[in-house]
Amino acid sequence: MTVAAVVAGVLSVQGCRGGRTGEAVNMAGRFVNAYFAADYDEAASLCGEELKAKVLESARQIGSLPDSLR
């Protein structure tokens, strides 16, 4: 849920900046696709520093789970 909220927030803010809406939608889509494909490095590369740290921390936590729970 947090990721969806962040994406919605990014889209809202970027939409206010004018002609960059398409670029923001593209980047948000790339982020969501990478995140849900468990490509956390790619997802993190599309974020600002604060969200990047949270994505990488999530990856570490998920990586420490047994395979049966992933």
C-alpha positions in Angstrom: 0.0 0.0 0.0 2.8 2.4 0.8 4.3 2.0 -2.6 1.0 2.8 -4.3 0.6 5.9 -2.1 4.0 7.1 -3.0 3.4 6.5 -6.8 0.1 8.4 -6.5 1.8 11.3 -4.7 4.6 11.5 -7.2 2.1 11.5 -10.1 0.1 14.3 -8.4 3.1 16.5 -7.7 4.6 15.9 -11.1 1.3 16.6 -12.8 1.4 20.1 -11.4 4.7 20.8 -13.2 3.2 21.0 -16.7 4.6 19.1 -19.7 6.5 16.6 -17.6 3.4 14.5 -16.8 4.2 11.8 -19.4 7.7 11.5 -18.1 6.4 11.1 -14.6 3.9 8.5 -15.5 6.5 6.6 -17.4 9.0 6.7 -14.5 6.2 5.7 -12.0 5.3 2.8 -14.2 8.9 1.6 -14.4 9.2 1.9 -10.7 6.0 -0.2 -10.0 7.0 -2.8 -12.6 10.5 -3.2 -11.1 9.2 -3.2 -7.5 6.6 -5.9 -8.1 9.1 -7.9 -10.2 11.4 -7.9 -7.1 14.0 -5.9 -9.0 14.7 -3.7 -6.0 17.9 -2.2 -7.3 16.1 -0.9 -10.5 13.2 0.3 -8.4 15.5 2.1 -6.0 17.4 3.8 -8.9 14.2 5.5 -9.9 13.6 7.1 -6.4 14.8 10.0 -4.4 17.2 9.3 -1.5 14.5 8.8 1.2 12.4 6.3 -0.8 15.5 4.7 -2.2 16.6 3.8 1.4 13.1 2.4 2.2 13.0 0.3 -1.0 16.5 -1.2 -0.3 15.6 -1.9 3.3 12.5 -3.7 2.2 14.6 -5.7 -0.2 17.0 -6.7 2.7 14.0 -7.7 4.8 12.4 -9.8 2.1 15.8 -11.3 1.2 16.1 -12.6 4.8 12.8 -14.5 4.6 12.7 -18.2 4.0 11.8 -19.1 0.3 8.5 -20.4 1.4 7.4 -16.9 2.7 8.8 -14.9 -0.2 
